[in-house]
Amino acid sequence: MSKRIVIIGAGFAGLLTARNLARRCHADEQIFLVDPRPRFVFTPWLVDVLAGDMKMDEITHPIDEIAGRSGFSFIQGKASEVVREERRVIVETADDIKSVGYDVLLLCQGAHTAFYGIPGTQECCLPLKVEEDVRRIHGAVKALLEQGGGTAAVIGGGPTGIEAVFSLKRYAEKQVRENPKLGSVSLSLTLVQAAPQILPGFSTTLVDHVAAELKRQGIVVSVGDPVARVEDHTIVTNSGKRIQSDMTVWAAGIEANTVPIAPEPETNHGYLIVDNYMHLGPDIFVAGDVASFRLHNAVVPKTAQAAMQMAGVLTKNVLAALYGKDLKPFNIENKGFIITLGTTAVASLFHRLTIKSSLFMFLRKVFYRARFKEIVG
Ligand SMILES: Cc1cc2nc3c(=O)[nH]c(=O)nc-3n(C[C@H](O)[C@H](O)[C@H](O)COP(=O)(O)OP(=O)(O)OC[C@H]3O[C@@H](n4cnc5c(N)ncnc54)[C@H](O)[C@@H]3O)c2cc1C
């Protein structure tokens, strides 16, 4: 009898799994991918769009087009409830509320920007997560430059915050270069990090490279002083320091996207707890940012790299669950990473080698192009 696989979330984990399954499933199996957003966004490239080096069209792709070509169904809508006992998902579309039955359900709904209830952050800061966020940030930078320049800050000293602050600088400089009407205006930038150092958990060599580049490019860094509140044009830290910022980008954290599930599963701060096979229950699997591993021997980062690796194992495990085969445990493999610093980049390879070179900008492009193609086809 025909089986229905329903996937919630068309991000790195969900979309890649849908494509993998469509290739490997029997003809009578039906795959439904649900997402309220019409386009897949390759988020590691968002900072390149922010810098003005790429266009949004180059880093996104319509999901319905991928679905049609790959052989699965796309439902543009928001999964608003999972009724486990009846094996169905309630999906709210623009003009309908559907009940979609499943034999196997995959929860891949990712995460969204977290403001942690810090006063003023939600009202005064611009997040950096989806397409519209970049457009809003660009608009704010242009407005500031047209008013004669000013101050800007990025809150969050992790990889996204670091890449964003260099991209902002690059974008502002480009605007000034390309619009002689603006004159010699500029943007003074500050990076605000709560932890005692930028890039916590990264090697000292890498942190030193990045810190030196921040200094060289004139970006002020505030570390070890968490943000207490954000007001119009000012960031106030726990120690009482007041940092001038006419526009502030928030890149300081994420929290799980939740879909109400009855009966409620076990969670860890909203993240869905799974075993090493990414199992939440006999007919439910979880992958990507929203997954929290109960007994894993390594920390699984909330990255696209990890989500894509999970999609590979998830595909095998869904097929195993359907055809009564053994499940495969998920093991994270750190393949290294590259952090862009505007015109140059720093890379960590083979777990220990850290190198700063503009050559990595090129290698990153080649590598990301291959990953993008793997997902959108
Ligand atoms: C600016 C930025 C830069 C980044 N850079 C890197 C990088 O360089 N390298 C790296 O490895 N990672 C990077 N990441 C992290 C990476 O984007 C995430 O780890 C990755 O997207 C997680 O994949 P996912 O499939 O779990 O979730 P996502 O890709 O976020 O996809 C989740 C999908 O679920 C959908 N969804 C949510 N709720 C519902 C619902 N109720 N019903 C249906 N659908 C729903 C969402 O619309 C979304 O499309 C970056 C993130 C950002 C924001």
The ligand as a Gaussian input file, in Angstrom:
#p B3LYP/6-31G(d) Opt

LIG

0 1
 C       23.135000      34.704000       8.466000
 C       23.407000      33.250000       8.682000
 C       24.605000      32.713000       8.256000
 C       24.872000      31.351000       8.422000
 N       26.060000      30.863000       7.990000
 C       26.304000      29.541000       8.080000
 C       27.517000      29.003000       7.563000
 O       28.356000      29.734000       7.028000
 N       27.712000      27.663000       7.646000
 C       26.801000      26.841000       8.227000
 O       27.025000      25.618000       8.266000
 N       25.653000      27.320000       8.774000
 C       25.379000      28.653000       8.707000
 N       24.218000      29.152000       9.225000
 C       23.314000      28.268000       9.978000
 C       22.367000      27.539000       9.041000
 O       21.606000      28.459000       8.283000
 C       21.406000      26.660000       9.830000
 O       22.120000      25.852000      10.728000
 C       20.595000      25.797000       8.875000
 O       19.751000      26.625000       8.095000
 C       19.767000      24.753000       9.621000
 O       19.059000      24.002000       8.680000
 P       17.593000      23.462000       9.040000
 O       17.163000      22.664000       7.870000
 O       17.591000      22.852000      10.375000
 O       16.708000      24.783000       9.186000
 P       16.396000      25.938000       8.160000
 O       17.348000      25.939000       7.047000
 O       16.251000      27.176000       8.990000
 O       14.975000      25.536000       7.561000
 C       13.854000      25.419000       8.372000
 C       12.630000      25.636000       7.506000
 O       11.474000      25.311000       8.257000
 C       10.460000      26.220000       7.950000
 N        9.469000      26.244000       9.033000
 C        9.567000      26.812000      10.254000
 N        8.427000      26.624000      10.938000
 C        7.599000      25.899000      10.139000
 C        6.273000      25.391000      10.281000
 N        5.559000      25.579000      11.413000
 N        5.720000      24.720000       9.252000
 C        6.434000      24.497000       8.103000
 N        7.695000      24.957000       7.920000
 C        8.263000      25.650000       8.933000
 C       11.191000      27.537000       7.761000
 O       10.417000      28.452000       6.966000
 C       12.460000      27.084000       7.060000
 O       12.346000      27.150000       5.656000
 C       23.921000      30.523000       9.072000
 C       22.714000      31.066000       9.513000
 C       22.456000      32.416000       9.307000
 C       21.149000      32.974000       9.782000

